[in-house]
Amino acid sequence: MLKISIISIMFFIFSFQSIAQNGFAGESEMRPIRASLDELLNSWYIGKLSVDTNTSSLNKYGFKHNDIPLYADRTYKKRLNALQSPIPLGYNPVIKRFIELYVKDKRVQVENMLGLSHYYFPIFEAELARHNLPLELKYIPVIESAINTHAVSRSGATGLWQFIYSTAKMYDLEITSNVDERRDPFVLTETAVQYLEDLYSIYKDWLYVIAAYNCGPGSVNKAIKRSGYKSDFWDIYPYLPNETRGYVPAFIAANYVMNYYIEHNLYPKNIYNPGYIDTIHINKRLRFEVISKALKISTELLHELNPQYLRNLIPMPKNGEYYILRLPISEASRFTIHRSRIFRYQTLLDEKEKLKVDNASKVKSISYGGKRNKNELTLILYNVKPGDTKYKISSLYDCSVSDLNKWNNFPGGIIKPGKTVNVYVPKSSYSKYKNVNFTKR
C-alpha cells in the first residue's frame, strides 16, 4: 500500500507539472494545489525529523526523574568498543572524566544538543559521506559550539564548527560587514569537512587530525617533534597544548554520550525543527523586513535560517553571482510566486531611503554653505581670538572650513587674532549662535 501511495502521489505531481507547463491551469488554480503539496511535504518532513520526547517510552531502564546513572570503567570501555568506529575510541581516566562531566554536570546542555542533533546531524552526515569520511566526525560541533550556529568564542572562532578568521579566508569563505559565511551551517559544514580531509591527507591518523583541527597543524607537528617523533597519538599527547589535551578526550566522550544517553537517563529536547527547507537564489539587494512583510513570517525565523547575513540584509552580489536565501518550503513557493512584487517593494523602499538622504543633504547644504539659498541664512561677524583656527571656528558654528574659505576669501591657512570673520548660519538657528562670539573658551 505504501508503494502504491507514493507512486500515485508522484504521478499526480508530474501530471500537475505537465498541465502547468502546457497552460491548461492558471496561477489561481495552481496556488491551492501547490500550497497543499508544500504543506503535505513539510508535514511529512517534520514527522520524520520530530524528536521523541516521551520519556516514559524512552526510559527503558525505569530510572526515576532525578537518577544519574554512572557505570564501571569496563562498561564504558565495552560500549565505546561496540561503536566500531574507524576513529580509535580508546578509554582512559581523562576520557572517563569527560563522560561523567557530560552526564552529571552538563545534563541540560546534552539534552538540548540531542534535540538539535535531529536537524543538524543529517547535514553533517551527508557532507561527510560525500567525502567518504567517518560519520563520527559529526560530533566535533558538540565540543566546538554545543551545536549552536551563533556561537562565537573569545578568540573570534565562529559558527557550528568554530572557524577562526584566518582558516576561513584560507578556504575562501566570505567575511564582510554584511555576510559571514562561517555562520551558514551548510557552507561551513562543507568547508569543515574539506579541512578535515586535508588534515587527514597530512597525518593519516584521525586522532592527529582531530587534535590538529583544534590547535592547528603547527602545534601538532611541534608535539610530534618533542615526543621524539613517536607514531602513537597517546605518546605525543603530553606534548600537546593544554586545551588540546582535553579536546581529543572530550571528542571521544561526546561519541559515547550521544550514543548512550538513554543509559544515563538523558532524553532529547524538541527545541528546533524548521521543517523542510528550500533554497532560493537572490541576485539583488533584499532586506529581511521586506521578505517578512511579503510572506507573513518573522524576521527572527529568517535570521535563524539565514544566520550568515549579519544585518538582516542580503546585500547586492557581485555581477553574475547570487546569494542563497533559505525558507520553509511553503514560504519558498510563495516567494517564487510573488518574487517580482517583493523586489519591486524593495526598490520602492530604496527610492524612499534615497529621497530621505537627498533631502537631508539639501538641508545640510542650506545650513552650512555650498549650494545654499541665501534667503534662509543670516550673517554673524566673529572676532578671531588668540589660539583660534579655522577648524575651531567652523566647529563653533557647525559649518566646514571650506565654507569659511568661501565666505571670507581666505588666501592662506592661518588667520590672525583681531580679524573679523564672516559666518552664515540658518535664520531659524540664529539664537543658538548669536552669543558664541562672546562666550569664554
C-alpha angles and dihedrals in degrees: 000000000000093000091048091051093050092047090049092050093048091048089051092049094049091045090050091050091050092052091048093050092050094050100244093124124053124217091258091057092044098052100071092045092046091048091049092051091048091050092048091050092047092048090050092049094047089049091054092047097040115125117234104230096168098122092185090064095037094047095084092159096057096239120175118241096262098037115126105190117205127183143207121270092253090058094052091047093048093050093049090050090050091061088072094204124175083228110080104247100191127174132232139142093278092054089047090055091053093047091053091043088060098043097041111028103021101043096128092049092048093052090049091050091049088056093047091047092069089067103032104036094067088055091051094043094051092054094043090050091049088058093040092240126146111280089219088077086079086083093068091088088054091068096028102052109352083248091295113144090198095054117130121179127214088259091053097257105155142199137012093314095036103233118187118222097257094051091046092053090046087061094043098249113164114246116172138136089277105032134040111177090192086078093055105096093205099045093042092048090054090049095045092051090050089050091050090049091050091050091050090053086060102043107021087208123097097211089054088048093051091048091048090049088060104040104015131255092274093063092045091051090051090051091050090051094047091050091058092258095296114180101211114085095223089056091060092038096094090055097054122100113276094251093052092049085065096037100068094045088047089053091052090046090051089054088053098046096044089055102037102036094122089057086061096047092255123140135184121261115224094228106135133031117139093176126225111353126207128193128227127193113233117196098172138056111277133173124217090231090062092050090045094054094043097048099029093236128128124262086228090064091046090052092047092053094040106033093154091078104083100191101039085258133113101213127217107280124223118274112293093006133101143200126232122245116192120204138164106271096252091052091044090058092049090048089054091050094048098032097120092047092049093053092045088055090050090050090051091052091048090052091050090049091049090050090053091051092048092049091048089050091051091051090051093049090051091050101043108030133258112101095007139157104240091201087071095050134076130200125246122185115219124196111219113235132199110285094023120137130184089251091053093049093047090052091052091056099033093241133115132262086241089059092052091050091052095046095048107027090232109194098198143021100259126070120199127230113261094034118125116233126201114228124180119206132175113274089230090059098042094112090055093057106029096092098040089098091060100041116111114239 
